């Protein structure tokens, strides 16, 4: 156990020098007497709430419950507003800003008198960003997931945010529904605070955070508006105070076994392909090398047990009632590392001791899985020398082995302009380039390329689509994503031409451009590098330092090993 004078914050407040005097005087200016905070763990609550983020609209209030827990446990809470990354509104994509929030998180924790951190997020990129920054800072930290929103509703149907947006938009384009139905759908798709309630990127990453061991057990599955979410927030606030005294840091929790368990769990959830990029980047901050090969190897031995959209039938609210993530993990313990420690100070196995499954259709048994193999396959070939991914459980099976002629789009604007081309058939392979980490920029979620309306009207609902973009975790289809290296830096995707045959062979994990090496060399000699996307500012910093998708899209100077000195508080 730490003594009060060993607290990090003691360096700001506890001495007899000029700066200590100044810091204490300013605490009084904040309205606190010394006995309210001196010798107590100072808990930084990093909150991604903002008026523009509907997924986090409850976090302003929820931070008060975290503070309640901190006070009750004898700590001193201080809330810090940090960048809000709203998946819906931030353009071109919040992925451009994930590393900015990670940097902000790390530097706030480093530069202020903080002994422990509560990280509040959930909307897609906020979870990896907060955890990447906290991992680099290395203090005790606990994550409070925003929680999924309630089920959506329209007439007699249950709606999944995101997933059903794409589905009904295609129905509109196919002429199956009109403006009146769309207007009703607008009211029912997202009807409560909380992040998307399908197994999209948000639910995938908050679940990954839980199995990594940085949330309280069961936290990630609790709906945002359930009273259990209030209690979890308060309990997290109380627990971080004890973690500070115990000196239980995030560095001790995030080891190689934790990341292996996170990959296993993401695959058993049928989770978002975005998790591949985020977990590689997060592990890098913990000094652990996770590669695409790890995902493919683990996927081959992990069945999909969570029957949740877009790969399954149910939603996160149903998952919670069925036993939530602890229930699912209780069916995977032989594939996990139950001996490792979590924020509770107990082992993962001890945390799961009381876990139960209450609905075998929502959380399947091992002998009746949603899919026998994990939800993500990693592809290689002359079109993706550094790899690509496909969420094959959310694709029509007949497309998983397919050869067809390419129809190439230079970028998203070109796609929107030309996709309604009557020459495109169901066998065509739609190729989008210019959408990677540098070209997008930020790898926007363009990867579920729209199917031309004339094919939708014929009943076609899936086609092979290939891009260096990402895809929303709520999307679906035979979409090959994250092709690396991206076209913007001269990856082979830049060399594809209309009519080239492309082979997708998921069982063999192959993505091949059926063009000779000699012809590809000739095309490469003609290729010219595109102009940089940014001339100044954060965009230029991003462009100079972003890594490719297979490396996690972190900044090279953040991902590298090294130690920064603690600031001199005096
Ligand atoms: Fe925030 Fe989907 S828009 S999680």
Boltz pocket constraint, residues with backbone or C-beta under 6 A from the ligand:
constraints:
  - pocket:
      binder: B
      contacts: [[A, 55], [A, 86], [A, 87], [A, 88], [A, 122], [A, 123], [A, 124], [A, 162], [A, 194], [A, 195], [A, 196], [A, 200], [A, 202]]
      max_distance: 6.0
